[in-house]
């Protein structure tokens, strides 16, 4: 498969040696009969209509961000930085990859976009994710929308696999599952181990994650895969960029964003939590700290935006810093 051309690369791939993905069955719904195809299309339409219709999730979730309109620019600057997007115009249409890697998360619209991308470019789909901090949110969302999918005590990879097969028409034989990882670092290292076991060496991989964890996921995969005998070009695609706006006098998600999204408190927690982790200092996850991720350059304007938000949530930010140490 040819190298994708419609993305914004962070490094030159001109010297990459020839690599191949191991053989898996052709992508698609296999030999489904017409009635099964109709049922599958109806299920997919049901899923998509529900995903796009809910403002923040269920009625039990709150979209209270606990910030004033003056902090919207700072929050949006952080969100845009974290949601590393290397596809031109933020779209995967017409771009080919050897593999699509979906890191389990609670934002179901990212999964649906990853499923579509894998199907469109006829690439294997690797779903990585065990039971972690996002699992309860994912289970709640899928349980509300897809009542026939078992979410009780299930790892994220299995939940998302069932959505992909039952609602989005993917062939289960073309899906690889890594259901044991509990964080971004394990997503990366366990996925690499799985590909080694299967003899798969993708030259290009579309990497999809919760937008607010996309940049750290990229750095985690680059760190975990840097010493491999084969090289994979990761193309990051968060599928959308989160944005806050002033809607009817209240701080809210921009109306253009697909739903459901994070509860307001979780959104702010992720914004505050990612920057300290991305830092390459004694307390961060970079090579000069815990060495969980590759080096990430954090522009001064992003640090200033973080400080503005952290001042509003000083107690939470201090508690996070203590935990990271």
C-alpha positions in Angstrom: 0.0 0.0 0.0 1.3 3.4 -0.9 2.3 6.0 1.7 -0.5 8.5 2.4 0.1 11.9 0.8 -2.7 14.0 2.4 -1.2 14.5 5.8 1.1 16.8 7.6 4.2 14.8 8.5 6.6 15.6 11.4 9.5 13.8 9.9 10.9 12.7 6.5 9.9 9.2 5.5 11.9 9.1 2.3 14.4 6.5 3.5 11.9 4.0 4.8 12.7 0.5 3.7 10.0 -1.6 2.1 7.6 -3.0 4.8 4.5 -5.0 4.5 1.4 -5.8 6.6 0.8 -9.5 7.1 -2.1 -11.0 5.3 -5.6 -10.7 6.8 -9.0 -11.4 5.1 -10.4 -8.7 2.9 -12.2 -5.9 4.7 -15.9 -5.7 4.5 -19.1 -7.4 5.8 -18.2 -10.7 4.1 -21.1 -12.6 2.6 -24.0 -10.9 4.3 -27.4 -11.5 2.8 -29.6 -8.7 1.7 -31.8 -8.8 4.9 -28.7 -8.8 7.1 -27.3 -5.8 5.2 -30.6 -3.9 5.6 -30.6 -4.7 9.4 -27.0 -3.6 9.7 -27.7 -0.3 7.9 -30.6 0.3 10.2 -28.5 -0.3 13.2 -25.8 2.0 11.9 -28.3 4.7 11.3 -29.7 4.3 14.8 -26.2 4.6 16.3 -25.2 7.6 14.3 -28.5 9.4 14.9 -28.2 8.8 18.7 -24.5 9.8 18.8 -25.3 13.1 17.0 -28.4 13.9 19.0 -27.3 14.2 22.6 -25.9 17.4 23.9 -23.4 16.1 26.4 -24.5 12.5 27.0 -27.3 11.4 29.3 -29.4 13.7 31.4 -27.3 12.6 34.4 -24.1 14.2 33.0 -23.5 17.9 33.5 -21.8 20.3 31.1 -20.8 22.7 33.8 -17.2 23.7 33.0 -16.8 25.9 36.1 -15.1 28.7 34.1 -16.2 32.1 32.9 -16.3 33.3 29.2 -12.9 35.0 29.7 -11.2 31.6 29.9 -12.7 30.1 26.8 -9.7 31.2 24.6 -7.3 29.5 27.0 -9.3 26.3 27.1 -9.6 26.2 23.3 -5.9 26.8 22.8 -5.1 23.8 25.1 -7.6 21.6 23.4 -6.3 22.5 19.9 -2.8 21.7 21.0 -3.7 18.4 22.6 -5.8 17.3 19.6 -2.8 16.7 17.3 -4.3 16.5 13.8 -1.9 15.6 10.9 -4.5 15.1 8.2 -5.1 18.0 5.8 -8.5 19.6 6.5 -9.0 17.0 9.3 -10.4 14.4 7.0 -9.3 10.8 6.2 -11.3 10.6 3.0 -9.3 9.1 0.1 -6.1 8.6 2.2 -4.7 5.0 2.4 -3.0 3.4 5.4 -1.7 0.0 6.2 -3.5 -0.1 9.5 -5.9 2.0 11.6 -5.1 2.0 15.4 -7.9 3.1 17.7 -7.0 3.7 21.3 -10.0 3.0 23.5 -11.8 6.1 24.8 -15.2 7.3 25.8 -15.9 9.6 22.8 -17.9 7.3 20.6 -17.7 9.6 17.5 -14.0 9.1 17.3 -14.5 5.3 17.2 -17.2 5.6 14.4 -14.8 7.7 12.4 -12.0 5.2 12.9 -14.3 2.4 11.8 -15.2 4.2 8.6 -11.6 5.0 7.8 -10.6 1.4 8.2 -13.5 0.2 6.0 -12.9 2.9 3.3 -9.2 2.2 2.9 -9.6 -1.6 3.4 -7.0 -1.6 6.3 -7.0 -3.9 9.3 -8.2 -2.2 12.5 -6.4 -2.6 15.8 -8.4 -1.6 18.9 -6.3 -1.2 22.1 -7.8 -0.7 25.5 -8.5 -2.7 28.7 -10.3 -1.3 31.7 -9.1 2.2 32.7 -10.3 5.6 33.7 -12.4 6.1 30.5 -14.1 2.7 30.6 -17.1 3.7 32.8 -17.8 6.7 30.5 -17.6 4.5 27.4 -19.8 1.8 29.0 -22.4 4.4 30.0 -22.5 5.9 26.5 -22.7 2.5 24.6 -25.1 1.1 27.1 -27.5 4.0 26.5 -27.3 3.9 22.7 -26.7 0.2 22.0 -28.6 -1.7 24.6 -27.9 -5.1 23.1 -24.1 -4.8 23.6 -22.7 -6.2 26.8 -20.7 -3.5 28.6 -20.6 -5.0 32.1 -17.0 -5.5 33.2 -15.8 -5.5 29.6 -12.6 -4.0 28.3 -12.9 -1.0 26.0 -11.4 -3.0 23.1 -14.2 -5.6 23.3 -17.0 -3.0 23.6 -15.7 -1.0 20.6 -15.2 -4.2 18.6 -18.9 -5.1 19.1 -19.9 -1.6 18.0 -17.7 -1.9 14.9 -19.1 -5.3 13.9 -22.8 -4.9 14.8 -23.4 -1.3 13.8 -20.6 -0.3 11.3 -20.3 -3.3 9.1 -16.7 -4.3 9.8 -15.5 -7.8 9.4 -14.6 -9.2 12.8 -11.7 -11.2 11.2 -10.1 -7.9 10.2 -10.1 -6.5 13.8 -7.2 -7.1 16.1 -7.9 -6.7 19.8 -5.5 -5.7 22.6 -7.8 -5.8 25.7 -5.2 -5.6 28.6 -3.8 -2.0 28.5 -4.9 0.5 31.1 -3.0 3.7 29.9 -1.5 5.3 26.9 2.0 3.7 27.5 0.5 0.3 27.6 -1.7 1.0 24.6 1.5 1.5 22.7 3.7 -1.2 24.1 1.0 -3.9 24.2 -0.1 -3.1 20.6 3.5 -3.5 19.4 3.8 -6.8 21.1 0.5 -8.0 19.5 1.7 -7.0 16.0 5.0 -8.9 16.6 3.0 -12.0 17.6 1.0 -11.7 14.4 3.9 -10.9 12.2 2.4 -7.6 11.1 4.6 -4.6 10.2 2.5 -1.7 9.1 4.5 1.0 7.3 1.8 3.6 7.9 -0.8 3.7 10.7 -3.7 6.1 11.3 -3.7 6.7 15.0 -7.0 7.7 16.6 -7.6 8.6 20.2 -9.7 10.8 22.5 -8.8 14.3 21.1 -7.6 15.5 24.5 -5.2 12.5 24.7 -4.1 12.4 21.1 -0.7 14.2 21.5 0.3 12.1 24.4 -0.8 8.9 22.6 1.4 9.9 19.7 4.4 10.5 22.0 3.7 7.2 23.8 3.7 5.2 20.5 6.8 6.9 19.3 8.6 6.1 22.6 7.4 2.5 22.8 8.1 1.7 19.2 11.4 3.6 18.7 13.7 0.6 19.0 11.7 -1.8 16.8 13.4 -3.5 13.9 10.7 -2.0 11.6 9.5 1.6 11.4 5.9 2.8 11.3 4.9 6.3 10.2 2.1 7.4 12.6 -0.5 9.8 11.2 -2.5 11.4 14.1 -6.2 12.0 13.7 -8.3 13.0 16.7 -11.3 13.2 14.2 -12.3 16.6 15.5 -10.9 19.6 17.5 -12.8 20.3 20.8 -14.0 23.9 21.2 -15.9 25.8 23.8 -18.1 28.7 23.0 -20.6 31.1 24.6 -24.0 29.6 23.8 -27.1 31.4 25.1 -24.9 33.2 27.7 -23.4 29.9 29.0 -20.0 28.3 28.5 -20.8 25.2 26.4 -19.4 23.0 23.6 -19.5 24.6 20.1 -22.7 23.6 18.4 -20.9 22.1 15.5 -19.4 19.3 17.6 -20.8 15.7 17.4 -22.3 14.4 20.6 -22.1 12.9 23.2 -19.0 14.6 24.6 -17.2 14.8 28.0 -19.0 15.9 31.1 -17.8 19.4 31.8 -15.8 18.5 34.8 -14.0 15.7 33.0 -13.2 17.9 30.1 -11.5 20.4 32.4 -9.7 17.6 34.3 -8.2 16.3 31.1 -7.1 19.8 30.0 -5.4 20.3 33.3 -3.9 16.8 33.5 -2.3 16.5 30.1 0.2 19.4 30.1 2.0 18.4 33.3 2.3 14.8 31.8 3.6 16.1 28.5 6.4 18.1 30.1 10.0 16.9 29.7 11.2 17.8 33.2 11.8 15.9 36.4 8.1 15.5 37.1 6.8 14.9 33.6 6.5 11.9 31.4 9.3 12.9 28.9 12.8 11.5 28.6 14.2 13.7 31.4 11.4 12.6 33.7 9.6 9.3 33.9 10.6 8.5 30.2 7.1 7.2 29.3 6.9 9.3 26.1 9.1 10.9 23.5 10.0 14.6 23.9 7.1 17.0 23.3 7.7 20.7 22.5 5.2 22.8 24.5 5.0 26.3 23.1 5.1 29.2 25.6 1.6 30.3 24.7 0.3 26.9 25.6 2.0 27.0 29.0 0.5 30.5 29.5 -3.0 29.1 28.7 -2.4 26.2 31.1 -1.3 28.6 33.9 -4.5 30.7 33.4 -6.7 27.7 33.7 -4.6 26.2 36.5 -5.0 29.4 38.6 -8.8 28.9 38.4 -8.4 25.3 39.5 -5.4 25.7 41.8 -6.4 23.0 44.3 -6.9 20.4 41.5 -3.7 21.3 39.7 -1.7 21.1 42.9 -3.1 17.7 43.7 -2.3 16.4 40.2 1.3 17.7 40.5 1.7 15.8 43.8 0.4 12.6 42.2 2.7 12.8 39.3 5.7 13.1 41.6 
